[in-house]
Amino acid sequence: MHDCVMFFSYFGSPVHYMELENDTRIPEFLLLGFSEEPKLQPFLFGLFLSMYLVTILGNLLLILAVSSDSHLHTPMYFFLANLSFVDICFTCTTIPKMLVNIQTQRKVITYESCIIQMYFFILFAGIDNFLLTVMAYDRYMAICYPLHYMIIMNPQLCSLLLLVSWIMSALHSLLQTLMVLQLSFCTHFQIPHFFCELNQMIQLACSDTFLNNMVLYFAAILLGVAPLVGVLYSYFKIVSSIRGISSAHSKYKAFSTCASHLSVVSLFYCTSLGVYLSSAAPQSTHTSSVASVMYTVVTPMLNPFIYSLRNKDIKGALNVFFRGKP
């Protein structure tokens, strides 16, 4: 009898023990970030705060330029303004939480917040991907079919393409999130990243993740490779069309309209591919988190500068807005 009392006093009552066994709720995760070195924390905080502010300001200025100048109310700038809006939302899903964690020296994120962050990260990353594909199609129509461009790329079609991009991204993000909600997390709650990344969440699970991995790879092919193939095909046709132009000035003008978008596409897909390859390599969690900065922070920050530095229309619109003269 004494032994039984000692057993229950150490492990708790049988009912309480069974409740703990059946309680699958997860209170919180730890986002390990980039470094635990205290001396690096002020530098990381200043670096990412600066990049975050530049991203917000740059994309807001681009949206302001497009919306304030009626000459920029064209399909190309319509998609560009939406890309800037999505980039702002994309950055806001990860950087503010990371800055708070660095400032407070607490790396904790609740399970619910982690799921929400993951959902919106997948959502905005998917819309970014689709918008870049749609913008490539827009450039293809503008250069290869210039006489029919405004008829084909009418406001109704542009709005429909944008709506389809949002719907497909939302459904994909919802599917991935619901599948993660079915997973069980037993003991290891540390995420070697600065945000709740889908692949890292799947790797932390102690339940069977075969179906999650299958959906993840299938979605990567369907929603990642297929748009990339569409972009490459569009630019193949664009280059072929430009080569057929006899005037050197017309060639330069046609190519310059695509150069900015091609730079953004290259930056986005090359960094995304780098993250995928680094995450596939063994013992590369730190490398993957560093590589993720390129498309989660650097690319949204550089997009407005890439599109505006060589674009006289946007620079002219901003000049008119701030100075009141062209």
PLY file of the C-alpha trace (Angstrom):
ply
format ascii 1.0
element vertex 326
property float x
property float y
property float z
element edge 325
property int vertex1
property int vertex2
end_header
0.00 0.00 0.00
2.81 2.33 0.88
4.49 1.56 -2.45
1.30 2.43 -4.33
1.02 5.75 -2.52
4.64 6.54 -3.37
4.02 5.64 -7.03
0.98 7.88 -7.38
2.63 10.72 -5.48
5.52 10.67 -7.95
3.65 10.17 -11.21
0.30 11.68 -10.24
-3.08 10.01 -10.18
-3.93 7.45 -12.91
-6.60 9.75 -14.33
-4.27 12.71 -14.43
-1.57 10.63 -16.10
-4.00 9.44 -18.77
-5.04 13.06 -19.39
-1.43 14.01 -19.99
-1.03 11.08 -22.38
-4.08 12.13 -24.37
-3.27 15.86 -24.32
-1.76 16.55 -27.73
-1.89 20.33 -27.49
1.41 22.09 -28.04
1.89 25.27 -26.02
4.73 26.84 -28.01
7.70 26.48 -30.36
11.16 27.99 -30.22
12.36 29.90 -33.29
16.13 29.54 -33.08
16.82 32.19 -35.72
20.32 32.81 -37.04
22.57 33.02 -34.03
22.44 32.77 -30.24
25.54 34.95 -29.84
24.49 37.93 -27.67
26.94 40.30 -29.35
25.31 39.69 -32.75
21.76 40.45 -31.62
21.96 44.28 -31.89
23.53 43.96 -35.34
20.85 41.52 -36.54
18.09 43.70 -35.10
19.42 46.83 -36.83
20.02 45.01 -40.11
16.59 43.45 -40.40
14.78 46.52 -39.09
16.48 48.62 -41.79
15.64 46.10 -44.50
12.05 45.87 -43.28
11.55 49.65 -43.30
13.14 49.99 -46.75
10.88 47.23 -48.07
7.73 48.86 -46.73
8.69 52.35 -47.88
9.90 51.28 -51.33
6.82 49.22 -52.15
4.45 51.86 -50.77
6.09 54.49 -52.98
5.69 52.25 -56.02
2.00 51.68 -55.24
1.61 55.43 -54.73
3.25 56.20 -58.08
1.02 53.78 -59.98
-2.20 54.87 -58.30
-1.55 58.62 -58.60
-0.66 58.76 -62.32
-3.38 57.93 -64.81
-0.73 57.18 -67.46
0.33 54.18 -65.36
-3.14 52.63 -65.25
-2.11 49.85 -67.63
-2.01 46.06 -67.16
1.75 46.01 -66.52
1.59 48.57 -63.73
-1.63 47.09 -62.37
0.14 43.80 -61.73
3.25 45.61 -60.50
1.26 47.54 -57.88
-0.35 44.30 -56.72
3.08 42.65 -56.55
4.28 45.47 -54.29
1.24 45.05 -52.04
1.81 41.30 -51.77
5.52 41.88 -51.04
4.58 44.15 -48.13
2.24 41.50 -46.72
4.81 38.78 -47.40
7.48 40.60 -45.40
5.08 41.44 -42.57
4.39 37.75 -41.90
7.94 37.01 -40.73
10.11 40.05 -39.95
8.08 41.75 -37.17
7.98 38.56 -35.09
11.70 38.02 -35.60
12.45 41.60 -34.53
10.34 41.19 -31.39
12.12 37.94 -30.55
15.54 39.55 -30.97
14.59 42.61 -28.94
12.99 40.68 -26.06
15.51 37.81 -26.18
12.56 35.41 -26.25
12.36 32.99 -29.17
8.95 31.66 -28.30
6.00 31.48 -30.68
2.73 29.81 -29.74
1.41 26.89 -31.73
-1.57 28.91 -32.94
0.61 31.85 -34.01
2.97 29.47 -35.78
0.13 27.93 -37.78
-1.24 31.37 -38.70
2.20 32.60 -39.74
2.76 29.52 -41.86
-0.63 29.92 -43.58
-0.05 33.54 -44.59
3.56 32.89 -45.58
2.48 30.14 -48.02
-0.39 32.35 -49.22
1.69 35.41 -50.10
4.61 33.36 -51.47
2.16 31.61 -53.80
0.60 34.89 -54.96
4.08 36.28 -55.61
4.80 33.25 -57.75
1.56 33.55 -59.74
1.91 37.30 -60.24
5.39 36.91 -61.69
3.96 34.34 -64.11
1.06 36.60 -65.05
3.45 39.52 -65.59
5.54 37.36 -67.91
2.38 36.55 -69.89
1.55 40.27 -70.00
5.00 41.09 -71.46
4.59 38.24 -73.95
1.31 39.65 -75.20
2.68 43.22 -75.31
5.71 42.33 -77.45
4.48 39.41 -79.53
0.96 40.77 -80.20
1.23 44.56 -79.80
-1.74 45.39 -82.03
-4.12 43.19 -80.02
-2.52 43.79 -76.62
-5.02 46.24 -75.14
-7.95 44.21 -76.49
-6.70 40.93 -74.99
-5.31 42.34 -71.74
-8.49 44.20 -70.87
-9.40 45.16 -67.27
-11.75 42.19 -66.92
-9.04 39.68 -67.84
-6.48 41.38 -65.56
-8.89 41.30 -62.63
-9.73 37.66 -63.37
-6.04 36.66 -63.46
-5.48 38.42 -60.15
-8.53 36.76 -58.60
-7.47 33.31 -59.78
-4.00 33.88 -58.31
-5.49 34.71 -54.91
-7.93 31.80 -54.96
-5.36 29.18 -55.98
-2.85 30.44 -53.42
-5.48 30.53 -50.68
-6.62 26.97 -51.43
-3.05 25.68 -51.54
-2.15 27.42 -48.29
-5.31 26.12 -46.62
-4.57 22.55 -47.75
-1.00 22.61 -46.45
-2.07 24.17 -43.14
-4.87 21.67 -42.55
-2.47 18.82 -43.17
0.02 20.21 -40.67
-2.80 20.46 -38.12
-3.19 16.69 -38.37
0.40 16.09 -37.29
1.51 15.28 -33.75
4.50 16.95 -32.13
5.93 14.99 -29.24
9.11 16.33 -27.70
11.20 18.42 -30.10
9.70 21.92 -30.38
12.74 23.81 -31.70
12.50 25.24 -35.21
15.96 25.98 -36.67
14.60 28.95 -38.59
13.43 32.53 -38.05
9.83 31.72 -38.98
7.48 28.73 -39.05
8.47 27.24 -42.38
6.34 24.39 -43.74
9.15 21.92 -44.38
10.64 22.50 -40.92
7.24 21.90 -39.30
6.87 18.60 -41.14
10.35 17.50 -40.08
9.55 18.21 -36.42
6.47 15.97 -36.38
6.66 12.60 -34.66
3.67 11.17 -36.56
3.65 9.80 -40.09
4.47 12.58 -42.57
4.41 10.56 -45.80
1.20 12.20 -47.05
2.45 15.67 -46.10
5.66 15.15 -48.03
3.80 13.83 -51.05
1.49 16.86 -51.12
4.47 19.16 -50.56
6.41 17.73 -53.53
3.33 17.59 -55.75
2.50 21.23 -54.95
6.12 22.23 -55.62
5.87 20.72 -59.11
2.37 21.97 -59.89
2.62 25.47 -58.38
6.38 26.00 -58.64
7.78 24.26 -61.69
4.73 24.82 -63.92
4.71 28.64 -63.49
8.48 28.70 -64.01
8.07 26.77 -67.27
5.40 29.29 -68.30
7.77 32.17 -67.56
10.62 30.56 -69.50
8.35 29.82 -72.46
7.06 33.41 -72.48
10.57 34.82 -72.56
11.68 32.35 -75.19
8.89 33.64 -77.43
9.72 37.24 -76.47
13.38 36.84 -77.39
12.41 35.19 -80.68
10.06 38.07 -81.44
12.65 40.73 -80.52
15.26 39.10 -82.77
12.86 39.52 -85.68
12.71 43.31 -85.21
14.88 45.11 -87.76
15.33 48.43 -85.93
18.04 48.44 -83.24
16.17 51.15 -81.32
12.97 49.12 -81.35
14.88 46.08 -80.16
16.35 48.00 -77.24
12.98 49.49 -76.32
11.28 46.07 -76.41
13.99 44.45 -74.34
14.08 47.27 -71.78
10.39 46.74 -71.01
11.19 43.16 -69.97
14.57 43.64 -68.30
13.21 44.69 -64.91
10.69 41.86 -64.71
13.27 39.34 -65.89
15.63 40.51 -63.12
12.93 40.10 -60.47
11.96 36.67 -61.83
15.57 35.52 -61.82
16.11 36.77 -58.28
12.94 35.14 -56.96
13.33 31.73 -58.58
17.10 31.46 -58.14
16.88 32.22 -54.42
13.89 29.89 -54.00
15.79 27.13 -55.77
18.79 27.83 -53.56
16.65 27.43 -50.46
15.23 24.16 -51.77
18.66 22.73 -52.58
20.15 23.87 -49.26
17.27 22.34 -47.29
17.69 19.05 -49.15
21.34 18.81 -48.15
22.16 17.15 -44.81
23.07 19.27 -41.78
22.08 22.48 -43.56
19.39 24.05 -41.38
21.46 27.17 -40.75
22.33 27.48 -44.43
18.67 27.11 -45.35
17.56 29.84 -42.93
20.21 32.21 -44.28
19.25 31.40 -47.88
15.58 32.02 -47.04
16.41 35.63 -46.26
17.09 36.17 -49.96
13.53 35.57 -51.15
11.67 36.50 -47.95
13.45 39.81 -47.27
15.96 40.78 -49.95
13.78 40.13 -53.01
10.74 42.15 -51.75
13.15 44.93 -50.76
14.86 45.09 -54.16
11.73 44.74 -56.33
10.60 48.39 -56.20
14.15 49.60 -56.90
14.61 47.22 -59.83
11.34 48.38 -61.38
11.79 52.10 -60.71
15.49 52.90 -61.26
15.36 52.29 -65.02
11.69 53.20 -65.44
11.15 56.80 -66.50
7.37 56.54 -66.08
7.54 55.62 -62.40
10.26 58.17 -61.65
8.20 60.81 -63.45
5.06 59.90 -61.49
6.92 60.15 -58.17
8.46 63.45 -59.23
5.05 64.88 -60.05
3.57 63.63 -56.79
6.26 65.06 -54.53
7.24 68.20 -56.43
4.06 68.92 -58.32
5.86 69.09 -61.66
7.12 66.60 -64.25
0 1
1 2
2 3
3 4
4 5
5 6
6 7
7 8
8 9
9 10
10 11
11 12
12 13
13 14
14 15
15 16
16 17
17 18
18 19
19 20
20 21
21 22
22 23
23 24
24 25
25 26
26 27
27 28
28 29
29 30
30 31
31 32
32 33
33 34
34 35
35 36
36 37
37 38
38 39
39 40
40 41
41 42
42 43
43 44
44 45
45 46
46 47
47 48
48 49
49 50
50 51
51 52
52 53
53 54
54 55
55 56
56 57
57 58
58 59
59 60
60 61
61 62
62 63
63 64
64 65
65 66
66 67
67 68
68 69
69 70
70 71
71 72
72 73
73 74
74 75
75 76
76 77
77 78
78 79
79 80
80 81
81 82
82 83
83 84
84 85
85 86
86 87
87 88
88 89
89 90
90 91
91 92
92 93
93 94
94 95
95 96
96 97
97 98
98 99
99 100
100 101
101 102
102 103
103 104
104 105
105 106
106 107
107 108
108 109
109 110
110 111
111 112
112 113
113 114
114 115
115 116
116 117
117 118
118 119
119 120
120 121
121 122
122 123
123 124
124 125
125 126
126 127
127 128
128 129
129 130
130 131
131 132
132 133
133 134
134 135
135 136
136 137
137 138
138 139
139 140
140 141
141 142
142 143
143 144
144 145
145 146
146 147
147 148
148 149
149 150
150 151
151 152
152 153
153 154
154 155
155 156
156 157
157 158
158 159
159 160
160 161
161 162
162 163
163 164
164 165
165 166
166 167
167 168
168 169
169 170
170 171
171 172
172 173
173 174
174 175
175 176
176 177
177 178
178 179
179 180
180 181
181 182
182 183
183 184
184 185
185 186
186 187
187 188
188 189
189 190
190 191
191 192
192 193
193 194
194 195
195 196
196 197
197 198
198 199
199 200
200 201
201 202
202 203
203 204
204 205
205 206
206 207
207 208
208 209
209 210
210 211
211 212
212 213
213 214
214 215
215 216
216 217
217 218
218 219
219 220
220 221
221 222
222 223
223 224
224 225
225 226
226 227
227 228
228 229
229 230
230 231
231 232
232 233
233 234
234 235
235 236
236 237
237 238
238 239
239 240
240 241
241 242
242 243
243 244
244 245
245 246
246 247
247 248
248 249
249 250
250 251
251 252
252 253
253 254
254 255
255 256
256 257
257 258
258 259
259 260
260 261
261 262
262 263
263 264
264 265
265 266
266 267
267 268
268 269
269 270
270 271
271 272
272 273
273 274
274 275
275 276
276 277
277 278
278 279
279 280
280 281
281 282
282 283
283 284
284 285
285 286
286 287
287 288
288 289
289 290
290 291
291 292
292 293
293 294
294 295
295 296
296 297
297 298
298 299
299 300
300 301
301 302
302 303
303 304
304 305
305 306
306 307
307 308
308 309
309 310
310 311
311 312
312 313
313 314
314 315
315 316
316 317
317 318
318 319
319 320
320 321
321 322
322 323
323 324
324 325
